């Protein structure tokens, strides 16, 4: 789950309520993008434009925060780096398939690591987009 860790300004990120893609379930902390005017789960190599703040309501509307360049997010690693490899601040990694974590994959990465607390599955990672 992506949760706001730090804001580089004294402003609150814009909160918006947007329609979700029919049949898709939304989870608080999920990275999202717009596709055809509706929110959907962010792909591994797509930069998220929104983070869900909760599930969709009965009308399919999802509360979310717009991702801003001044925001840092806390999440966890969904996979450990390959044997002999490590992740470090400055590396860009991809998003996990559930759009709730980051992977150890650097190729086509979209989440810039600011801090990493370990190299194992579920290690805490601070990232920006």
ABEGO torsion letter per residue (X at the ends): XBBBABBABABBBBBBBBBBBBGBBBBBGBBBBBBGGBBBBBBAABBBABBBAEBBBAAGBBBBBBBBAABBBBBBBABBBBBGBBBBBGBBBBBBAAGABBBABABGBABBBABBAEABBGBBBBBBX
